[in-house]
Amino acid sequence: MRKIPFTSVLDEYKDSVFNYAAYILRNREDAEDVTQEVFIRLWENRDAVKYRTRKAWLMKVTHNRCMDLLRKKKSAASTDREALPVIPDILADPDPTANPETELTHRETTITIQKALDILPDQTKSIFLLHYFQGCKYREIGNILDLSESAVKIAIHRGKKLLRKELAAELTTG
């Protein structure tokens, strides 16, 4: 990675790493800590990380660090998880000049999607976040989560079915 300045990589991926960690951990401070740790590890391993695989490497380290932190908190019986309404960039805030009705509709849509994503099994949720919100390819996700490419495809297919069912139920009751 010597050919690209570290700050360029940091600028390019810090939001992706933070958003993924924030969604998984549901705690802003923990997500900030994980993001910092991930980039410290990148700095320490900058000569070993290949340019073409840097995004997958970053997301794998982020995922593993998040899982370690969740296990640690679970074993410490910590239930003090602050809910964060973090739907990454794809559902960014609406236009500030939009009318209040549009803003309310956007907020309700974001909450509905957040709730629907929360019903997914943890691994499927991670796969969805990596694919749809971080733009990772199936092969990259497989490398990050130590899964085959076909296992990733199957998880996405099953996750879509679950989401359709959940969102349809939400529309009929909401």
MITORRO-806874 format. One line per field, with one value per residue (C-alpha): residue number from 1; z, x, y; residue in one letter. Coordinates in Angstrom, 2 decimals. Layout:
// residues N
nr: NUM:... .
pz: Z:... .
px: X:... .
py: Y:... .
rest: A:... .
END
This chain:
// residues 174
nr: 1:2:3:4:5:6:7:8:9:10:11:12:13:14:15:16:17:18:19:20:21:22:23:24:25:26:27:28:29:30:31:32:33:34:35:36:37:38:39:40:41:42:43:44:45:46:47:48:49:50:51:52:53:54:55:56:57:58:59:60:61:62:63:64:65:66:67:68:69:70:71:72:73:74:75:76:77:78:79:80:81:82:83:84:85:86:87:88:89:90:91:92:93:94:95:96:97:98:99:100:101:102:103:104:105:106:107:108:109:110:111:112:113:114:115:116:117:118:119:120:121:122:123:124:125:126:127:128:129:130:131:132:133:134:135:136:137:138:139:140:141:142:143:144:145:146:147:148:149:150:151:152:153:154:155:156:157:158:159:160:161:162:163:164:165:166:167:168:169:170:171:172:173:174 .
pz: 0.00:-0.15:-3.52:-2.05:0.89:4.06:4.45:1.06:2.15:5.47:3.73:1.26:3.75:7.18:6.66:5.38:8.32:10.84:9.35:9.33:12.91:14.10:12.59:14.04:17.48:17.86:19.91:18.47:20.89:20.31:16.55:16.80:18.84:16.34:13.44:15.11:15.87:12.29:10.86:13.42:12.26:8.66:9.48:11.24:8.29:5.46:3.71:3.79:2.61:-1.15:-2.98:-4.73:-1.52:0.87:1.12:1.82:4.35:6.13:6.25:7.48:10.29:11.11:11.16:13.30:15.76:16.05:16.68:19.32:21.05:20.99:22.47:25.15:26.05:26.00:28.34:30.64:30.58:29.26:27.97:27.80:24.01:22.72:19.68:16.69:13.67:11.31:7.82:5.81:2.90:0.71:2.81:3.68:5.08:2.64:1.14:4.00:1.82:1.51:3.10:6.54:5.05:2.83:5.78:7.94:5.18:4.80:8.54:8.73:5.76:7.38:10.66:8.81:6.89:10.07:11.85:8.89:8.75:12.47:12.03:9.83:11.41:12.34:9.55:6.92:8.25:7.90:4.35:3.46:4.96:3.13:-0.21:-0.36:1.80:1.38:-2.24:-1.68:-4.29:-3.31:-3.49:-1.24:1.29:1.24:1.99:4.75:6.49:5.59:3.48:-0.01:-2.71:-3.08:0.67:0.32:-2.64:-0.70:2.37:0.23:-1.45:1.89:3.44:0.62:1.20:4.92:4.23:1.71:4.23:7.04:4.93:3.55:7.12:8.11:5.21:6.12:9.83:9.50 .
px: 0.00:3.00:1.92:-1.21:-0.91:-2.46:-4.59:-6.21:-7.24:-8.45:-10.54:-11.97:-13.03:-13.51:-17.24:-17.83:-15.99:-17.76:-21.25:-20.83:-19.53:-22.27:-25.00:-23.64:-22.77:-25.60:-23.31:-21.59:-18.64:-17.91:-18.13:-15.66:-13.28:-13.55:-12.96:-9.84:-8.57:-9.17:-7.12:-4.36:-4.21:-4.13:-1.22:0.62:-0.01:0.25:3.03:1.10:-2.28:-2.61:-4.09:-6.79:-8.01:-7.81:-11.58:-12.22:-9.37:-10.77:-14.30:-13.12:-11.11:-14.09:-16.50:-14.21:-13.57:-17.31:-18.05:-15.29:-16.68:-20.26:-19.10:-17.16:-20.17:-22.51:-20.26:-20.11:-23.93:-24.00:-27.40:-26.69:-26.78:-27.76:-30.02:-28.70:-30.83:-27.97:-29.04:-25.91:-25.62:-28.30:-31.07:-29.28:-31.25:-33.67:-33.17:-33.25:-35.41:-38.02:-41.39:-42.14:-44.36:-41.54:-39.14:-41.62:-42.20:-38.44:-37.98:-40.82:-39.41:-35.97:-37.42:-39.48:-36.44:-34.34:-36.91:-37.13:-33.34:-33.27:-35.35:-32.67:-30.25:-26.96:-24.93:-27.56:-27.75:-23.96:-24.15:-26.89:-24.95:-21.78:-23.52:-26.19:-24.70:-20.96:-21.04:-19.07:-19.27:-20.34:-16.76:-15.53:-18.28:-17.32:-13.71:-14.74:-17.09:-15.27:-18.17:-18.41:-19.77:-22.80:-23.50:-23.55:-25.97:-28.26:-28.22:-29.13:-31.95:-33.36:-32.88:-34.84:-37.70:-37.72:-37.61:-40.46:-42.55:-41.74:-42.31:-45.59:-46.75:-45.71:-47.67:-50.84:-50.63:-49.05 .
py: 0.00:2.29:3.71:5.30:7.67:6.26:9.40:8.74:5.25:6.66:9.32:6.82:4.13:5.70:6.30:2.76:1.24:3.47:2.94:-0.82:-0.87:1.51:-0.61:-3.86:-2.47:0.07:2.25:5.30:5.31:1.61:2.18:5.05:2.86:-0.01:2.38:3.71:0.19:-0.93:1.91:1.38:-2.25:-1.08:1.22:-1.60:-3.96:-1.43:-3.34:-6.62:-5.32:-5.45:-2.49:-4.55:-6.20:-3.27:-2.78:-6.47:-6.47:-3.41:-4.80:-8.20:-6.61:-4.39:-7.32:-9.46:-6.64:-5.95:-9.64:-9.79:-6.72:-8.07:-11.40:-9.56:-7.41:-10.38:-12.35:-9.33:-9.34:-5.80:-4.86:-1.17:-0.83:2.57:2.32:4.19:4.87:4.10:3.25:3.96:6.38:4.80:6.35:9.56:12.47:14.04:17.46:20.02:22.26:19.49:20.03:18.54:15.83:14.58:14.62:12.67:10.12:9.66:9.22:6.66:4.75:4.64:3.32:0.69:-0.55:-0.50:-2.69:-5.04:-5.43:-6.12:-9.29:-10.83:-13.31:-11.61:-13.21:-12.36:-8.80:-8.51:-9.84:-7.32:-4.43:-5.39:-5.93:-3.25:-0.50:-1.03:-2.18:-5.38:-8.13:-11.66:-12.93:-10.09:-10.81:-14.47:-13.55:-11.14:-13.57:-16.82:-18.10:-19.51:-17.28:-19.57:-19.33:-15.54:-15.76:-18.11:-15.83:-12.83:-14.76:-15.95:-12.52:-10.88:-13.31:-12.51:-8.77:-8.97:-10.86:-8.42:-5.31:-6.70:-7.37:-3.84:-2.34:-4.24:-3.37:0.08 .
rest: M:R:K:I:P:F:T:S:V:L:D:E:Y:K:D:S:V:F:N:Y:A:A:Y:I:L:R:N:R:E:D:A:E:D:V:T:Q:E:V:F:I:R:L:W:E:N:R:D:A:V:K:Y:R:T:R:K:A:W:L:M:K:V:T:H:N:R:C:M:D:L:L:R:K:K:K:S:A:A:S:T:D:R:E:A:L:P:V:I:P:D:I:L:A:D:P:D:P:T:A:N:P:E:T:E:L:T:H:R:E:T:T:I:T:I:Q:K:A:L:D:I:L:P:D:Q:T:K:S:I:F:L:L:H:Y:F:Q:G:C:K:Y:R:E:I:G:N:I:L:D:L:S:E:S:A:V:K:I:A:I:H:R:G:K:K:L:L:R:K:E:L:A:A:E:L:T:T:G .
END
